[in-house]
Amino acid sequence: MGKVELMGHLDSTASFTFYYPTPDLFFVGDVNQMAKPALPARLVMQLASSIRL
C-alpha cells in the first residue's frame, strides 16, 4: 500500500478515530468485535489508501 499519514486513536473495544490531513477527512467507527484486534487499523489504512488524491 502507499504511504498514508494518519493521526488518531484505536480503542481496546475496536472503536477508532483517525484524521487524514491531506484530504481533510475523518474516519470514525466501530467494528463491534474484539476477536481480531488489528482489524480496525487494517480497515482504516485500507480506506485511506483507496482515496484518490
N, CA, C and O atoms as a Maestro MAE file, in Angstrom:
{
 s_m_m2io_version
 :::
 2.0.0
}

f_m_ct {
 s_m_title
 :::
 protein
 m_atom[212] {
  # First column is atom index #
  i_m_mmod_type
  r_m_x_coord
  r_m_y_coord
  r_m_z_coord
  i_m_residue_number
  s_m_chain_name
  s_m_pdb_residue_name
  s_m_pdb_atom_name
  i_m_atomic_number
  :::
  1 25 0.837 -1.188 0.000 1 A "MET " " N  " 7
  2 3 0.000 0.000 0.000 1 A "MET " " CA " 6
  3 2 0.880 1.249 0.000 1 A "MET " " C  " 6
  4 15 2.043 1.213 0.400 1 A "MET " " O  " 8
  5 25 0.306 2.324 -0.448 2 A "GLY " " N  " 7
  6 3 1.044 3.576 -0.448 2 A "GLY " " CA " 6
  7 2 1.208 4.121 0.955 2 A "GLY " " C  " 6
  8 15 0.555 3.664 1.893 2 A "GLY " " O  " 8
  9 25 2.073 5.088 1.089 3 A "LYS " " N  " 7
  10 3 2.331 5.700 2.378 3 A "LYS " " CA " 6
  11 2 1.202 6.666 2.715 3 A "LYS " " C  " 6
  12 15 0.873 7.553 1.927 3 A "LYS " " O  " 8
  13 25 0.616 6.484 3.889 4 A "VAL " " N  " 7
  14 3 -0.504 7.303 4.322 4 A "VAL " " CA " 6
  15 2 -0.201 7.830 5.719 4 A "VAL " " C  " 6
  16 15 0.198 7.060 6.593 4 A "VAL " " O  " 8
  17 25 -0.386 9.130 5.944 5 A "GLU " " N  " 7
  18 3 -0.180 9.720 7.261 5 A "GLU " " CA " 6
  19 2 -1.527 9.914 7.943 5 A "GLU " " C  " 6
  20 15 -2.372 10.671 7.466 5 A "GLU " " O  " 8
  21 25 -1.718 9.224 9.060 6 A "LEU " " N  " 7
  22 3 -2.947 9.327 9.830 6 A "LEU " " CA " 6
  23 2 -2.617 9.708 11.264 6 A "LEU " " C  " 6
  24 15 -1.576 9.322 11.796 6 A "LEU " " O  " 8
  25 25 -3.503 10.462 11.880 7 A "MET " " N  " 7
  26 3 -3.384 10.778 13.299 7 A "MET " " CA " 6
  27 2 -4.664 10.300 13.960 7 A "MET " " C  " 6
  28 15 -5.758 10.575 13.468 7 A "MET " " O  " 8
  29 25 -4.536 9.587 15.070 8 A "GLY " " N  " 7
  30 3 -5.755 9.143 15.708 8 A "GLY " " CA " 6
  31 2 -5.546 8.159 16.829 8 A "GLY " " C  " 6
  32 15 -4.489 8.103 17.458 8 A "GLY " " O  " 8
  33 25 -6.597 7.377 17.064 9 A "HIS " " N  " 7
  34 3 -6.635 6.506 18.235 9 A "HIS " " CA " 6
  35 2 -7.416 5.231 17.936 9 A "HIS " " C  " 6
  36 15 -8.475 5.260 17.310 9 A "HIS " " O  " 8
  37 25 -6.858 4.100 18.404 10 A "LEU " " N  " 7
  38 3 -7.570 2.825 18.406 10 A "LEU " " CA " 6
  39 2 -7.937 2.504 19.848 10 A "LEU " " C  " 6
  40 15 -7.092 2.612 20.736 10 A "LEU " " O  " 8
  41 25 -9.164 2.117 20.091 11 A "ASP " " N  " 7
  42 3 -9.620 1.785 21.431 11 A "ASP " " CA " 6
  43 2 -9.560 0.281 21.639 11 A "ASP " " C  " 6
  44 15 -9.539 -0.476 20.668 11 A "ASP " " O  " 8
  45 25 -9.533 -0.157 22.875 12 A "SER " " N  " 7
  46 3 -9.469 -1.590 23.183 12 A "SER " " CA " 6
  47 2 -10.757 -2.323 22.828 12 A "SER " " C  " 6
  48 15 -10.770 -3.553 22.788 12 A "SER " " O  " 8
  49 25 -11.828 -1.599 22.571 13 A "THR " " N  " 7
  50 3 -13.097 -2.231 22.188 13 A "THR " " CA " 6
  51 2 -13.334 -2.195 20.687 13 A "THR " " C  " 6
  52 15 -14.466 -2.363 20.234 13 A "THR " " O  " 8
  53 25 -12.289 -1.981 19.917 14 A "ALA " " N  " 7
  54 3 -12.306 -1.976 18.452 14 A "ALA " " CA " 6
  55 2 -12.989 -0.753 17.846 14 A "ALA " " C  " 6
  56 15 -13.440 -0.800 16.701 14 A "ALA " " O  " 8
  57 25 -13.068 0.327 18.594 15 A "SER " " N  " 7
  58 3 -13.532 1.580 18.009 15 A "SER " " CA " 6
  59 2 -12.310 2.396 17.600 15 A "SER " " C  " 6
  60 15 -11.211 2.173 18.108 15 A "SER " " O  " 8
  61 25 -12.502 3.329 16.692 16 A "PHE " " N  " 7
  62 3 -11.372 4.094 16.176 16 A "PHE " " CA " 6
  63 2 -11.796 5.497 15.780 16 A "PHE " " C  " 6
  64 15 -12.955 5.747 15.449 16 A "PHE " " O  " 8
  65 25 -10.834 6.402 15.822 17 A "THR " " N  " 7
  66 3 -10.984 7.774 15.353 17 A "THR " " CA " 6
  67 2 -9.654 8.170 14.734 17 A "THR " " C  " 6
  68 15 -8.625 8.160 15.410 17 A "THR " " O  " 8
  69 25 -9.666 8.518 13.455 18 A "PHE " " N  " 7
  70 3 -8.450 8.927 12.766 18 A "PHE " " CA " 6
  71 2 -8.726 10.138 11.900 18 A "PHE " " C  " 6
  72 15 -9.826 10.311 11.374 18 A "PHE " " O  " 8
  73 25 -7.715 10.966 11.762 19 A "TYR " " N  " 7
  74 3 -7.771 12.137 10.894 19 A "TYR " " CA " 6
  75 2 -6.729 11.961 9.791 19 A "TYR " " C  " 6
  76 15 -5.569 11.650 10.065 19 A "TYR " " O  " 8
  77 25 -7.144 12.157 8.567 20 A "TYR " " N  " 7
  78 3 -6.275 12.069 7.389 20 A "TYR " " CA " 6
  79 2 -6.111 13.499 6.885 20 A "TYR " " C  " 6
  80 15 -7.002 14.006 6.205 20 A "TYR " " O  " 8
  81 25 -4.985 14.174 7.202 21 A "PRO " " N  " 7
  82 3 -4.861 15.610 6.943 21 A "PRO " " CA " 6
  83 2 -4.811 16.032 5.481 21 A "PRO " " C  " 6
  84 15 -5.313 17.106 5.148 21 A "PRO " " O  " 8
  85 25 -4.229 15.232 4.601 22 A "THR " " N  " 7
  86 3 -4.071 15.659 3.217 22 A "THR " " CA " 6
  87 2 -5.405 15.943 2.529 22 A "THR " " C  " 6
  88 15 -5.554 17.005 1.926 22 A "THR " " O  " 8
  89 25 -6.395 15.021 2.597 23 A "PRO " " N  " 7
  90 3 -7.694 15.375 2.014 23 A "PRO " " CA " 6
  91 2 -8.674 15.938 3.044 23 A "PRO " " C  " 6
  92 15 -9.837 16.174 2.715 23 A "PRO " " O  " 8
  93 25 -8.224 16.158 4.290 24 A "ASP " " N  " 7
  94 3 -9.053 16.701 5.372 24 A "ASP " " CA " 6
  95 2 -10.266 15.803 5.643 24 A "ASP " " C  " 6
  96 15 -11.411 16.250 5.573 24 A "ASP " " O  " 8
  97 25 -9.995 14.523 5.955 25 A "LEU " " N  " 7
  98 3 -11.044 13.539 6.224 25 A "LEU " " CA " 6
  99 2 -10.904 12.949 7.616 25 A "LEU " " C  " 6
  100 15 -9.800 12.817 8.144 25 A "LEU " " O  " 8
  101 25 -12.042 12.598 8.200 26 A "PHE " " N  " 7
  102 3 -12.061 11.892 9.477 26 A "PHE " " CA " 6
  103 2 -12.633 10.499 9.264 26 A "PHE " " C  " 6
  104 15 -13.598 10.326 8.520 26 A "PHE " " O  " 8
  105 25 -12.038 9.504 9.917 27 A "PHE " " N  " 7
  106 3 -12.559 8.141 9.937 27 A "PHE " " CA " 6
  107 2 -12.930 7.846 11.382 27 A "PHE " " C  " 6
  108 15 -12.067 7.843 12.260 27 A "PHE " " O  " 8
  109 25 -14.201 7.599 11.630 28 A "VAL " " N  " 7
  110 3 -14.686 7.317 12.977 28 A "VAL " " CA " 6
  111 2 -15.605 6.120 12.886 28 A "VAL " " C  " 6
  112 15 -16.497 6.085 12.038 28 A "VAL " " O  " 8
  113 25 -15.397 5.133 13.753 29 A "GLY " " N  " 7
  114 3 -16.265 3.967 13.681 29 A "GLY " " CA " 6
  115 2 -15.973 2.934 14.742 29 A "GLY " " C  " 6
  116 15 -15.199 3.155 15.673 29 A "GLY " " O  " 8
  117 25 -16.622 1.797 14.570 30 A "ASP " " N  " 7
  118 3 -16.509 0.677 15.492 30 A "ASP " " CA " 6
  119 2 -16.772 -0.597 14.709 30 A "ASP " " C  " 6
  120 15 -17.769 -0.681 13.992 30 A "ASP " " O  " 8
  121 25 -15.902 -1.589 14.829 31 A "VAL " " N  " 7
  122 3 -16.120 -2.844 14.117 31 A "VAL " " CA " 6
  123 2 -16.869 -3.858 14.990 31 A "VAL " " C  " 6
  124 15 -17.156 -4.967 14.538 31 A "VAL " " O  " 8
  125 25 -17.183 -3.490 16.223 32 A "ASN " " N  " 7
  126 3 -18.056 -4.257 17.111 32 A "ASN " " CA " 6
  127 2 -17.602 -5.700 17.331 32 A "ASN " " C  " 6
  128 15 -18.413 -6.625 17.313 32 A "ASN " " O  " 8
  129 25 -16.314 -5.877 17.536 33 A "GLN " " N  " 7
  130 3 -15.782 -7.197 17.874 33 A "GLN " " CA " 6
  131 2 -14.405 -7.026 18.511 33 A "GLN " " C  " 6
  132 15 -13.724 -6.031 18.264 33 A "GLN " " O  " 8
  133 25 -14.000 -7.987 19.323 34 A "MET " " N  " 7
  134 3 -12.703 -7.904 19.978 34 A "MET " " CA " 6
  135 2 -11.809 -9.098 19.635 34 A "MET " " C  " 6
  136 15 -10.685 -9.177 20.131 34 A "MET " " O  " 8
  137 25 -12.277 -10.021 18.805 35 A "ALA " " N  " 7
  138 3 -11.515 -11.222 18.475 35 A "ALA " " CA " 6
  139 2 -10.298 -10.920 17.608 35 A "ALA " " C  " 6
  140 15 -9.280 -11.602 17.719 35 A "ALA " " O  " 8
  141 25 -10.387 -9.921 16.759 36 A "LYS " " N  " 7
  142 3 -9.282 -9.554 15.854 36 A "LYS " " CA " 6
  143 2 -8.890 -8.108 16.133 36 A "LYS " " C  " 6
  144 15 -9.417 -7.196 15.496 36 A "LYS " " O  " 8
  145 25 -7.973 -7.882 17.075 37 A "PRO " " N  " 7
  146 3 -7.661 -6.512 17.482 37 A "PRO " " CA " 6
  147 2 -7.027 -5.644 16.401 37 A "PRO " " C  " 6
  148 15 -7.092 -4.418 16.493 37 A "PRO " " O  " 8
  149 25 -6.413 -6.245 15.378 38 A "ALA " " N  " 7
  150 3 -5.782 -5.450 14.312 38 A "ALA " " CA " 6
  151 2 -6.771 -5.034 13.224 38 A "ALA " " C  " 6
  152 15 -6.417 -4.234 12.358 38 A "ALA " " O  " 8
  153 25 -7.983 -5.549 13.242 39 A "LEU " " N  " 7
  154 3 -8.965 -5.262 12.189 39 A "LEU " " CA " 6
  155 2 -9.251 -3.768 12.008 39 A "LEU " " C  " 6
  156 15 -9.253 -3.306 10.867 39 A "LEU " " O  " 8
  157 25 -9.490 -2.991 13.061 40 A "PRO " " N  " 7
  158 3 -9.759 -1.556 12.842 40 A "PRO " " CA " 6
  159 2 -8.597 -0.828 12.169 40 A "PRO " " C  " 6
  160 15 -8.818 0.014 11.298 40 A "PRO " " O  " 8
  161 25 -7.373 -1.140 12.559 41 A "ALA " " N  " 7
  162 3 -6.210 -0.478 11.947 41 A "ALA " " CA " 6
  163 2 -6.093 -0.831 10.470 41 A "ALA " " C  " 6
  164 15 -5.841 0.038 9.636 41 A "ALA " " O  " 8
  165 25 -6.276 -2.102 10.152 42 A "ARG " " N  " 7
  166 3 -6.203 -2.515 8.741 42 A "ARG " " CA " 6
  167 2 -7.332 -1.883 7.929 42 A "ARG " " C  " 6
  168 15 -7.120 -1.480 6.786 42 A "ARG " " O  " 8
  169 25 -8.511 -1.793 8.502 43 A "LEU " " N  " 7
  170 3 -9.659 -1.197 7.816 43 A "LEU " " CA " 6
  171 2 -9.396 0.269 7.492 43 A "LEU " " C  " 6
  172 15 -9.611 0.701 6.360 43 A "LEU " " O  " 8
  173 25 -8.935 1.033 8.475 44 A "VAL " " N  " 7
  174 3 -8.682 2.458 8.260 44 A "VAL " " CA " 6
  175 2 -7.564 2.668 7.250 44 A "VAL " " C  " 6
  176 15 -7.666 3.547 6.394 44 A "VAL " " O  " 8
  177 25 -6.497 1.874 7.336 45 A "MET " " N  " 7
  178 3 -5.403 2.004 6.364 45 A "MET " " CA " 6
  179 2 -5.872 1.675 4.951 45 A "MET " " C  " 6
  180 15 -5.475 2.335 3.990 45 A "MET " " O  " 8
  181 25 -6.712 0.661 4.828 46 A "GLN " " N  " 7
  182 3 -7.234 0.301 3.508 46 A "GLN " " CA " 6
  183 2 -8.130 1.419 2.959 46 A "GLN " " C  " 6
  184 15 -8.037 1.768 1.782 46 A "GLN " " O  " 8
  185 25 -8.986 1.974 3.803 47 A "LEU " " N  " 7
  186 3 -9.846 3.070 3.364 47 A "LEU " " CA " 6
  187 2 -9.024 4.276 2.940 47 A "LEU " " C  " 6
  188 15 -9.271 4.850 1.880 47 A "LEU " " O  " 8
  189 25 -8.052 4.666 3.751 48 A "ALA " " N  " 7
  190 3 -7.234 5.845 3.448 48 A "ALA " " CA " 6
  191 2 -6.415 5.628 2.174 48 A "ALA " " C  " 6
  192 15 -6.265 6.548 1.369 48 A "ALA " " O  " 8
  193 25 -5.886 4.421 1.989 49 A "SER " " N  " 7
  194 3 -5.078 4.143 0.801 49 A "SER " " CA " 6
  195 2 -5.912 4.115 -0.484 49 A "SER " " C  " 6
  196 15 -5.382 4.336 -1.573 49 A "SER " " O  " 8
  197 25 -7.191 3.849 -0.363 50 A "SER " " N  " 7
  198 3 -8.040 3.754 -1.552 50 A "SER " " CA " 6
  199 2 -8.526 5.119 -2.051 50 A "SER " " C  " 6
  200 15 -9.107 5.205 -3.133 50 A "SER " " O  " 8
  201 25 -8.300 6.166 -1.292 51 A "ILE " " N  " 7
  202 3 -8.747 7.504 -1.681 51 A "ILE " " CA " 6
  203 2 -7.807 8.077 -2.720 51 A "ILE " " C  " 6
  204 15 -6.597 8.137 -2.501 51 A "ILE " " O  " 8
  205 25 -8.342 8.490 -3.826 52 A "ARG " " N  " 7
  206 3 -7.558 9.101 -4.908 52 A "ARG " " CA " 6
  207 2 -7.431 10.594 -4.652 52 A "ARG " " C  " 6
  208 15 -8.430 11.304 -4.531 52 A "ARG " " O  " 8
  209 25 -6.202 11.057 -4.572 53 A "LEU " " N  " 7
  210 3 -5.978 12.499 -4.337 53 A "LEU " " CA " 6
  211 2 -5.684 13.222 -5.625 53 A "LEU " " C  " 6
  212 15 -5.472 14.434 -5.618 53 A "LEU " " O  " 8
  :::
 }
 m_bond[211] {
  # First column is bond index #
  i_m_from
  i_m_to
  i_m_order
  :::
  1 1 2 1
  2 2 3 1
  3 3 4 2
  4 3 5 1
  5 5 6 1
  6 6 7 1
  7 7 8 2
  8 7 9 1
  9 9 10 1
  10 10 11 1
  11 11 12 2
  12 11 13 1
  13 13 14 1
  14 14 15 1
  15 15 16 2
  16 15 17 1
  17 17 18 1
  18 18 19 1
  19 19 20 2
  20 19 21 1
  21 21 22 1
  22 22 23 1
  23 23 24 2
  24 23 25 1
  25 25 26 1
  26 26 27 1
  27 27 28 2
  28 27 29 1
  29 29 30 1
  30 30 31 1
  31 31 32 2
  32 31 33 1
  33 33 34 1
  34 34 35 1
  35 35 36 2
  36 35 37 1
  37 37 38 1
  38 38 39 1
  39 39 40 2
  40 39 41 1
  41 41 42 1
  42 42 43 1
  43 43 44 2
  44 43 45 1
  45 45 46 1
  46 46 47 1
  47 47 48 2
  48 47 49 1
  49 49 50 1
  50 50 51 1
  51 51 52 2
  52 51 53 1
  53 53 54 1
  54 54 55 1
  55 55 56 2
  56 55 57 1
  57 57 58 1
  58 58 59 1
  59 59 60 2
  60 59 61 1
  61 61 62 1
  62 62 63 1
  63 63 64 2
  64 63 65 1
  65 65 66 1
  66 66 67 1
  67 67 68 2
  68 67 69 1
  69 69 70 1
  70 70 71 1
  71 71 72 2
  72 71 73 1
  73 73 74 1
  74 74 75 1
  75 75 76 2
  76 75 77 1
  77 77 78 1
  78 78 79 1
  79 79 80 2
  80 79 81 1
  81 81 82 1
  82 82 83 1
  83 83 84 2
  84 83 85 1
  85 85 86 1
  86 86 87 1
  87 87 88 2
  88 87 89 1
  89 89 90 1
  90 90 91 1
  91 91 92 2
  92 91 93 1
  93 93 94 1
  94 94 95 1
  95 95 96 2
  96 95 97 1
  97 97 98 1
  98 98 99 1
  99 99 100 2
  100 99 101 1
  101 101 102 1
  102 102 103 1
  103 103 104 2
  104 103 105 1
  105 105 106 1
  106 106 107 1
  107 107 108 2
  108 107 109 1
  109 109 110 1
  110 110 111 1
  111 111 112 2
  112 111 113 1
  113 113 114 1
  114 114 115 1
  115 115 116 2
  116 115 117 1
  117 117 118 1
  118 118 119 1
  119 119 120 2
  120 119 121 1
  121 121 122 1
  122 122 123 1
  123 123 124 2
  124 123 125 1
  125 125 126 1
  126 126 127 1
  127 127 128 2
  128 127 129 1
  129 129 130 1
  130 130 131 1
  131 131 132 2
  132 131 133 1
  133 133 134 1
  134 134 135 1
  135 135 136 2
  136 135 137 1
  137 137 138 1
  138 138 139 1
  139 139 140 2
  140 139 141 1
  141 141 142 1
  142 142 143 1
  143 143 144 2
  144 143 145 1
  145 145 146 1
  146 146 147 1
  147 147 148 2
  148 147 149 1
  149 149 150 1
  150 150 151 1
  151 151 152 2
  152 151 153 1
  153 153 154 1
  154 154 155 1
  155 155 156 2
  156 155 157 1
  157 157 158 1
  158 158 159 1
  159 159 160 2
  160 159 161 1
  161 161 162 1
  162 162 163 1
  163 163 164 2
  164 163 165 1
  165 165 166 1
  166 166 167 1
  167 167 168 2
  168 167 169 1
  169 169 170 1
  170 170 171 1
  171 171 172 2
  172 171 173 1
  173 173 174 1
  174 174 175 1
  175 175 176 2
  176 175 177 1
  177 177 178 1
  178 178 179 1
  179 179 180 2
  180 179 181 1
  181 181 182 1
  182 182 183 1
  183 183 184 2
  184 183 185 1
  185 185 186 1
  186 186 187 1
  187 187 188 2
  188 187 189 1
  189 189 190 1
  190 190 191 1
  191 191 192 2
  192 191 193 1
  193 193 194 1
  194 194 195 1
  195 195 196 2
  196 195 197 1
  197 197 198 1
  198 198 199 1
  199 199 200 2
  200 199 201 1
  201 201 202 1
  202 202 203 1
  203 203 204 2
  204 203 205 1
  205 205 206 1
  206 206 207 1
  207 207 208 2
  208 207 209 1
  209 209 210 1
  210 210 211 1
  211 211 212 2
  :::
 }
}
